[in-house]
């Protein structure tokens, strides 16, 4: 059975035909229409129709979207970056394509893909953590995706680690994503470039000497080249990330954590400090088994693969 997985991002909509082994057989991309729910459904339908014209055996569609999706996998309760509120996206798309459609949170879709076909395969208790601009998450417990009673479980980036800490876009203060995300990495990099320019020499050179141009890719490149300040940025973010994983382990006791998102592109440079921090902070050490901490394997295709496979299930 072939399905189509659709990953709706803030700037682009990527869709692909997914087989039962999690392989993407064909793929298309379109720009995401801004603040236009009907237009969004039209573009998703257009992508599906284009793929079906080339792969006629498609039987269902899964759509991943960055937002809160209700328990029926039908309505996007809120997706701030897409301008969606109480949007019946499943029905809109279903009417246009004439196939069964499932809507899912994009981090849940990516987590499912990693559990089935990526770094988490073979494990039944997995926590996927997406270290991107913010922090997203997905839980696979007992081999099943855990969505919570109302469909919005695993918004792990917004549990509060620091009382009265940094203000978060969600309206609270001290959320985990303010300390262990791509945004936090950039804040660390710019602060060090501003206050320790000699130590951050390579970062600044890659940024043409402009502190505000010290962004995630610059910090990562500088760290890969051995820039001390850039490496210290990853150590600081990794410390916070590992602390958060330790708290999650105390609650969920998973077999493994899978780290994805743009920050994870640094590979061992972020993985090692995360593992070290996790081992230091997890409760019950050394008299408990530690969850493994792994890097995600599917990269930017995880959302497509996961959405397509959830449509199949």
N, C-alpha and C positions, 0 to 999 in steps of 0.2 A: 504493500500500500504506500503510495506516495502522498505527501502532504506539502503544503506551502507554509513556511515560517516567515513572519514579517516582523522586523525590528524597527519600531518608530523612534527615531532620535530627534533631538532638537533641530538639527539641520538637514538630516537626510532620512529617507525611508528605504531600508534595504530588505529585499525579499528573496527567498530562494526555495527551490524544490528540494525536499529532504526525504531521503529513503530510510528504510527501517534500521540501517546501520549508522544513522546520523551523518551520512555524507550529503553534502550539498551538490546537486547535479546540475543546477543552472541558477543564475542569480541576476537580479536587476536592481537598480538604484534610482530614486527620484528625490528631488528636493522636498523637504517638509513644508507644506503651506502654513503660513503663520496665522494663528488665532482664527481658524476657520474650520470648525468641526465637520461641516458637510464636505468641505473641500478635502479634508484629511481622509475621510472615508472614500471619496472619489479617487484619490491618489492610490490608496491601498488597493482598491478594486482594480484600478488600471494596472498596477504591478501584478496582481493575481491573474488578470486576464492575459497579460503578455506572457507570463510563464505557462499558463494553461494552453496557450496556442502552440507552445513548443513541446509541452509534456501533458498530453490529454488525460493521463491516468490519475491525475490528482483528485483526492476524495475529501479533503478537509483543509481548513486554514486555521493557523494559530497566529495570534497577533500579540507581540510584546510591547508594552508601553510604559514609559517612566511615570508612574503615578499610582494612586490607590485604586485597585480594582475590586469590585464587590464580590461577595461570596458565590454568586452565580456565574462569575467570569463573563459578565455581560456589560456592565456599566463602569465607566471610568469615573470614580467619585470626584477625584481632583487630580489634574496633571498641570502643575503651575507653568512649566516651560512650554506647554502646548496650548494653554488657554482653555483647558477642558474642565468642566464642572458638571457632574451628573449627566455625563454624555453616554447615550445608549449605543456605544460604538459597535458592539456585536451585531445588533439588529441592522444598523446602517450598512455595515459591510456585507452582512448575509443577504440583504435584499438586493444588493448590487451584483454579487458573484454567484448566488444560487447554490452555495455549498455550506455545510456546517462550519461554524466559526466559533473559536474560543479566544477570549481576551485574557491576558495574564500580565502581571507586573514584569517588567523586563529583567529585573534582577532574579526573580523567581525562575524565569525562563532560562536564564544563563546558568543558574544553579542546577536546574534539572539536566541541562546539557552536560555540565561537568560531571554530575553524578552518574549519568548513563554512559557517556562516551569519552569523558576527559579525565582529569586528574583524580576524580573521586570514584571512578568505576571500580567495582568490587567491594565498595564500602556501603553500608546501609545507613550510617549515621554521620551526616556531613553538614558542616556549616560553610557556606560560600560567602566570602567577604569581598566586595568590589571596592577597591581603593581608587576611586576616580576623583572627579571634582569634589564630590561628597563621598559618603560611604553608603553603599547598598548591601543587601544581604539576601540570602535564600537558605532555607532549612529543608533538608531531606532527612526525615526521621523514620526509621524502620522501612526504608526503601520507598517512602511516599513523600511527596512534596507537602510540607506543612504550611497551610495558608492562614490558620487561625479561624475563629468563629465568623468573623466578618470580612475575611479575605485579605487583611492588611498586616499579617504577621511579618516579622523579620525586618522591620524598619530599624535595623540595629544602629545605624549611624546617628540616631536621635535618642539613644539612651544617654543620660547625663552623667558624665564622669567627674566634672568639676563644679561644685556648687558655686553659683554666681560667676561662672566662667565666661568665656567669650560668647558674644551673642551669635545665635545661629539664625539662618534664614527661616527656620520653622517657627521662630518666635520665642524659643527658650534660650537658656544660657548654659554653656558648658557641655554641649553635645559632643560625643566622641568624634564626629567628623570634623570638628573644629581643630582637632589636634593630630589626626592620623590620616588625613585625606590628601589629595593632590593640591587642594587649596592651602592646606597647612604646610605642605612641602614648599610651595611657592613663597608663602609668608616667611618661612625659615630662611630660604635662599636669599630673598630680598633684604631681610634684616641683616644677614651676615655680610652680604655684598656692601651694604651701607656702612656697617660698623667695623668690618674687618676686610677692607678692600685688598690688602696684600695677601691674606690667606685665601681670598676668593678670586684671585687673579684670573684663573682660567674661566670661571663663570662669567666674570665681567667682560672678558675678551670675546667670548661666544655671544654675549649680549650687546656687543658694540659699545661697551662702556656705560650702558644705560641700565640703571638698577631696575626700572620698571619692566625691562625686557628680559629679566631673569625669570623665566617661566619653567614649567616642568621639564620640557625636553632639553633646555639648556642645563638645568641642574643634573639631569640624568647623564647627559653627555660628559659634563665636567667630572662627575663622579666616576664614570667609566675610565676617564683619563687620569684619575688619581687626585683630582683637586681636593685638598683637605677640607675646605669649608663645605663643599658639596657633599662629601662623604659624611660630615657631621650632621648635615641636614637629614640624610637618610637614617642616621643613627637616632636622631631625636624623634623623627616620625615613627621609626620602627619600635622605639621604646613605648610610645603611646599605643601603637597598634597591638603589640604583644600584651600590654596591660589589658586592653579591651578583650583580646582573645581569652586571657586567663579568667576574666569575669564571665564570659560566655561559657567557658568550660565548666565553671562552677555550677552553672544553671542547666546546661544542656548535655554535658558529658559526651561530646561527639567522638567518633573514631578519627576524624581528620578535619582540618580546616583547609579550604582551598582559597588562595588569594588571587584575585584577578584585578582588572582595572588598569588604568594607565600607569599608576605608581609601580605596579608589579613588573612593568617592562624593564625595570632596573635589575631584575633577576636576583642573584645572590646578594647584591648590594643592599637590597631591602629585606630579603628573606632571612639572612643571618641575624641582623639585629632584632627582627620580629621573633624568631625562634628563641633567641637568648632571653629576651624580655619575658616572653610567655613562660619559659621554664623557671624564671626567677619568681614570677608572680602567681602562678597557678596554685590554688589552695591544695594542701595535702601532700606536697612534695617533701621528701622523695618517696613517700609510701603510697603513690597512686600511679597508674599508667598514664602516660602523656599522649594526648592526641598528636598525630603527625601534622605538620604545617607544610603545605605544598603550594607550588605555583600552578595557576590555572594553565590548561593546555590548549584551549580552543580559541583564545583570543577574541577578536571582534566578531567572529562567526557564532559565538555561543548563543547569542540571543535568537538568531535565526534557527539554529539547530534545536534549541530548547522549545521554542514556540511551535515549530513544526512537529516535534515529537509529542508535545502535550496535546496537540490536536488529534494525534493518532490514538492517544490513550483516553 
